[in-house]
């Protein structure tokens, strides 16, 4: 993707304006939730049971999880909710978020939803890693056409990578996505373990009717 700095800047402004008008994936599911969650530092997350109850899973064969992220530097915060299919390949059937923050964090979340929803967990994690690499490029970009095509509109955040404080804003939602996916997969593993234990208990001890 051979684009000039002017082209990237123009696309960046368009993405920011689009997200400001109608951020993709945003749902106001926290407005009625009890204020029971604490702020986590950057790179950390807090899980809120009451918040989980507020977001009803739309897909029966999915496990839902969410992660709350807070950037103490500028006050941005977001809760990312995911629903992961229970069958391999694990797929992000639903990705929504709620929160408040600067235009960069909101636009990054909007683009993220477009990129990862209905994708496999493996691909979503790959895209997350690629976006992190872009944010570490210090404005130089990745110089990898295939990766830039994968990232789509997310490449417009290349200019943001020049400013360390803004990088934190752009990565906030992606941190929430990774943490929510990890929680969903952990829930899935626990569910499978419990199902296996229940099956073993149901079998009961073997009883021999053999008589001497």
Secondary structure, 3 states (H helix, E strand, C coil): CCCCHHHHHHHHHHHHHHHHHHCCCECCCCCCCCCCCCCCCCCCCECCHHHHHHCCCCCCCEEEEEEEEECCCCCCEEEEEEEEECCCCCEEEEEEEEEECCHHHHHHHHHHHHHHCCCEHHHHHHHHHHHHHHHCCCCCCCCCHHHHHHHHHHHHHHHHHHCHHHHHHHHHHHHHHHHHHHHHHHHHHHHHHHHHHHHHHHHCCCCCCCCC
